[in-house]
């Protein structure tokens, strides 16, 4: 029974890492490397927080939320700064 759980966890890890690398590579082709890296990092923090809350009932400290807010704010600024002048006027 233990080896089945370990094999399942290993399979889930390999699939999730493969999907992450595929999506990251696609994002690198569609946008700048900075935007892709920040987006991937913020998604990683988001899903880690949600899964830790749902699976383990872990409460995150206010300092974590402050850091997460800074990352999301930076992502918004980065996305807004990448618009061309024509896109900003429309």
Steps between C-alpha positions, in 0.01 A plus 500: 500500500784739584675444167175571314466835678863585429471401135184709467668800663803460272275480193309813606827685558637401158177600323473834679866584434462405135192721466677787676801481269275481192298804606813693599664430163187614317485815711864574418417483129192722531638772728821623657697272728443737792121489465502123463720453806296733721173345383624148567628598844175669599296198383730275700442706817124508437458127450735416788298722734166357387613139521663547839179657628271234351711190562675582826298785652815713515451864591735742327648787703435866411861541382440230238190684378693827487766339282239334282325836454828656388549226243147541363540881492830461314336263253225755437753778447702279270194407295387863479846619400520258206213659311586698191393867488220410259359238740501750787284752313233249397 
